[in-house]
Amino acid sequence: MNTNLNLLALSLTSALTLSASAHAQDLVVKIGHVAPLSGQSAHMGKDTEDGARLAIEELNAKNIKIGSSVARFELLGEDDGSDPKQATAAAQKLVDAKVNGVIGHMNSGTTIPASKIYNTAGIPQISPSATNPKYTQQGFNTAFRVVANDGQLGGTLGRYAVQVNQAKNIAVIDDRTAYGQGVADEFVKGATGKAKSVSIVARQYTTDKATDFSSILTQIKSKNPDVVFFGGMDAVGGPILRQMKQLGIEAKFMGGDGICSTELARLAGDAIGEGKVVCAEAGGVEEGKKAELEAFRTRFSKRFGHEVVLNAPYAYDAVMVMVAAMQKAGSAEPANYLPELAKVNYKGVTGTIAFDKNGDIVNGTLTLYTYKNGKREVITVTK
């Protein structure tokens, strides 16, 4: 009897030892994510974090291998509050934690200063949403993005305002952030490039934390614009729409992906109108890929209990692209998989992802939306 107990004990000890040994062979891969999780844009930052988290959870469920080891992925989330100084502090924290890669940041104004820190450390960074062209024009081989840039987005909106909306007099507002100013400048270029009859009748400025726009909107009203373009985020765009309605400004309202969220209708209330708003998302899928994106949205809603706000699919794909490069390299070490990331060709839920020599997405799509019955409605997908 005692002999049997001893054998059982030895067997259990052996099994535990083997189990511990197996777990010791697991490769822990740390992926950082940074976005505003506090402040006015927290709902959008949480959206990108949840997209990255869903990718991490699905990867772990598959027990995938990198090299000869089973990879166990960890998401290290940081809050940059949409503030450049907080962003660089968050970036340094992730570098100190020896992350294998970073998804983020969300805003251009935080992504650009943080990118210098990641580049110095040799850590690959993929932004799911930063659109300012300067991000990928710094000569950093560690900087990538999975969405189109402001040159494409703002320019397309500018041309749409003139060619489709037949705008002649256009007022422009931006929030003076790297994103807001950048997309507004590109919009103006697109609107005035070949249309000599178009006038920018007002160029006004606000901040990303402002709530009262009565002064600048009163000045704009006196110019009787056909279109008001806003470069900024939905947390400011919604109140601008409300105050435009209060002042009786009937102009179309246009903006980039910063306002083009499912939340804009709630933030604007009945000022959202029917077809009054035209905005563009720096991404989107063409007809053949819609089923995959919808399947992602379903999984996302089931997991988190709410719909995608805006950039979650791009954060999800950014994680998947990074891991695909690690698998191809057989290593999660940044220096080893970075060359594979630069030449990746990945079929994601947002379409095919490949990068040019600067780290910009090749053939990035744009989706133009309007709002009807309080819901976003696709106008067209274009390149």
N, C-alpha and C positions, 0 to 999 in steps of 0.2 A: 504493500500500500504506500509506504513511504517512498519506495523506489519510483512508483508511478507519479507521486506528487513531485518528486525531484525532476523527473523527466518533463512533466508538464511545466514546471517552473522554468526549466532550461529552454523549453520550446517557446514559452511566452517571452522570455528574455531575448532569445534569438530573433523572434518576430519583431519585437520592439526595436532591437538594434538595427535590423534590416530596414524598418520603417524610418527610423531616424536617419540612417545612412541615405535612404532614397530622398528624403526631404532635404538633406544636406547638399544633394546634387542639384536641387532646384536653383535656377538662375533668377535672382531678384532684379527686376528691371524697374527703375524709378522714372516715371514720366511726370514732369511738372506741368501745371496748368495755372495760368494767371489771367484774371479778368476782374472787373469791378464787381465785388460781392457786397458792397455797401455804396450808399449814395443813390442818385437818381437813375443810374443805369444798372442797378443791381439785378433787376429782372432779366436783363440781356446777358449779363455776366454769368448768372446762374444757369442760364440756358446753354451757354457754350460749355460750362463745366459739366452739366448733366450729359451733354453729347459726348464729351470725352470719357466720362464715367461709364456710360453705357458701352462704349468700345472696350474699355478695360475689363468690364465684367464679362463681356462676350468672349474676349480673348482668353481670359482665365478659365472659362467654362470649356474651352477647346483643348486645354493642355498642350498648346503648341510648343514646338522646340525651336530654339535658336542655337545653332551648332548641335552639340550632342546633349544639351541640357533642356529640361522642361522649364519654360519661362513662367515666372509668377510676377504679374505686373501690379505695380502700386501707383496710385494717382496722388501726387502731392499738390494740393490746391492752395493758391495764395490769392489774396485780395489786393489789388492795386488802387482801388477807389477812383479809377480814371485819372489819377494824379501822377505826373511824370516822376516826381521824387519818390513817392511810395512804390512806383513801378520798379525803379532801379534798386530799391531796398529789397523788394520781393525777388528780383532777379538774382541778386547777390546771395540771398538766402537759399535759393535753389541750387546755385553753383556750389555753395558750401555744403549742401546736402548731397552733392555728387550725383545729381540726376543724370540720366542717360539721354534725355531730350526734353524739350519744352514745347507745349502747345499754348500759343498766346503770343502777345497779349491781344485784347479785343480791340482797343482803340489805337489809332495811328499815333496819337500823341504819347502813348505809353509804350507802344511797341518799338518805336524808333530809338529812344534812349536806352531801353532795356537790351536791344539787339547788340549794342556795343559790348555789354558785359558778357553776354553769351558767346559772342565772337571771340573775345579775349580768352575765354575758357575753352573754346573749341567745341561748344555744345550746340547741336542743331536745334533750330527754332522754326516751327511752322505756325504762322498766324492763320486762324480760321476766318478773319474778318478785317484786318487792317488794310486799308486801300490806298493810303498815300504813296505815290510813286517813290518818294525818297527812301522808304524802308529798304527797297531792294536795289537802290542806286548807290549804296555806300561801299560797295566792293567786298561785302562780307559773304564768304562762301557758306556760312551757317544759316543764312536768312532765306526763308521760303514763305510763300503764301498760296492758299488753295482757292482764292477768289480773284476776280478781275480787279484792276486798280482804278484809281479815280480818273485817269485819262480816258479809259474806256467808259466808265460809268457816267461821269459828269458830262463827257462829250456826247454820249448817246442821248441823255436827257435833254441837253441843250438843243440838239438837232430835232428831237421829238417835239419840243415846245414850239419850234418854228414851223416845221414841216407838217405836223399833224394838228397841233392846237392852233396853228396860224397866228401865233403870238407876234405882236409888233412892239408892245411896250412891256418890258420885264423889270421887276424889282427883285433884288437879291439881298438876302440876309444870311450872315454866317456867324457861328458862335466863337470864332477866333481860335478854335482848337486846330491841331494839325489836320485832322480829318475834315472838319467843317469848312475851313478856309480852302483846303485843297480841292474838295469836290465842288465848291462854289466857283472857284477860279476856272476849273475845267468845264463847268456848265456854261459859264460866260463865253469861253473859247468856242464851245460847240454851237452855241446859239448865234454868235456874231461872225463866225468864220466865213461863211459864204453869203450871208444875208445882210445886204447893205441897208435894208429897210427896217432892221431891228434896232431898237434903242434900249439900253440899260438905263432906265429912268431913275433908279435909286439903288444905292449900294449901302446897306445898313449893317451894323454889327451889334451883337449881344454877347452873352456868355453862356456857358453850358450849365449854369446854375440860376439863371435869371427866371423871374416869374411874371414881371410886368413889362409888357411890350407896347403900351399905349402910345408912348412918344414916337417910337420909330414907325409904328403902324399908321399913326395919324399923318406923318410925313409921307408915307407911301401912298395912302389913300388919295392925297392931293395930286398924285401923279397919274392916277387912273390906270393902273397896270392891267394887262390881260393875264399875266402870270406872276405869282410870287414864288420864288425859289428859296428854300431854306437849307443851308448846309449845317447839319447838326443832328442831334438824337431825338428820339420820339418823346422823351420826357419834357423837352422844350417845344418840339413841334406841335404836340397836342394843345397846350395852352395858347400857342400862337394862333392856331386855327380857331379856338374859342373866341379869342379877342378880335380876330378878323371878322367873325360873324357879328359880334357886338357892335363893331364899327361900320358894318354894312359893306365890307370889302368883298366883292363878288368874284374876284380873280380866281383862276385855277391855282392850286397849291401843289408845288412840286418839291421833291427832295430825293436824296440818295438812300442807301440801304439803312442809314442811321434812323430814319423815320419809318422805314418800310416794314414794320413789325405787326404782329397780330394785336399788339397792345395799343396801337395808335388810335383805333376806333374808340376804345374805352377812355383814353386820355383826352380825346377831342370831343366826346359826347356827340350831340346831334350836329355839331359843326363839321363832322366828317363829310356830310352831304352824300350825294349820289353821283359818283363819277367826278367829284370835285378835285380829288387828290390823285396825282400820278407820281409814283415813286419807282425806284429800281433797286432790286436786290443784286448784289455782286455775286451772282451765281445763278443756279437754276438748271433744270434738266429739260432736254428736248423730248419729244414724244416717246421715243423708244426706251427711255430710262424712268418714266414716271412710276411704273409699278414698283421698282426697287425703292424709290424715295418714299412712296406711300407706305410700303411695308416697314421702312425705318420709322416713319412717323407713328405708325400703329404700335410698334414695339416701344418707342419712346413714351408715348402716352400711357401705355399699360404699366411701364416701369415707374414713372414719376407722377402719374395722376393728373397731368395737364398737357396741353398741346405744345408743340415746338413754337417758340417765340420768333426766332429768326435764324441764328447761326449754328444751332446744335448739329445739323447734318454735316456742316463743314468741320466742326471740331471732331466729330466722330471719324470722318474720313482722314483728317490730319493724323490722328492716332494710328489708324490702320495703315496709312502710307508709311509712317515712321517705322512701324513694326515690320512691314513688308520689306523695307530696306535692311533691317536688322537680320531678318531671316535669310535674305539673299547674301548678305555678308557673312552669315554664320557667327555674328558677334553683335552684342549690344553696346560695345565700346564706341563712343562718338567718332573717334578718329578712324575706326574700321568701317562703320556703316555709312558715314557721311558721303563717300564717293558713290555708293549705291543709291542713296537718297537723291542725289543730283541727277541721276539718269533713270529714275523710277518711271514706270508706266503702269498705273494702277487703275483698275475699274472700280470706282467707288459708288456710293449711293447718290452722289452729286454729279456723277459723270466720270470721264477719263481724266486722271490727274498725271500730268507730266510737267516738268519745269524747264524753263529756258535758262540761258547761261547766267541770268541775274537772280534766279529763284522765283520768278513770276510764273504763274500757271500758263501753259500753252493753250491757246484757243479758249480762253475763259468765256463763259456765257454770262448773260445778263437777263434778268426777268423783270419786265415792266408790269406793275400792278396798279389797280385802282381799288376803290372801296365802294361796295354797294350793299345795302341792307346791313351795314355795320361789319361786313366781312371783306377780307382781301379777295380780290378777283384778278386772275392773270389776264393781262392784255396780250402779251407776246413774249416769247423767248428769243433772244437775238445774240449775235456775236459781234 
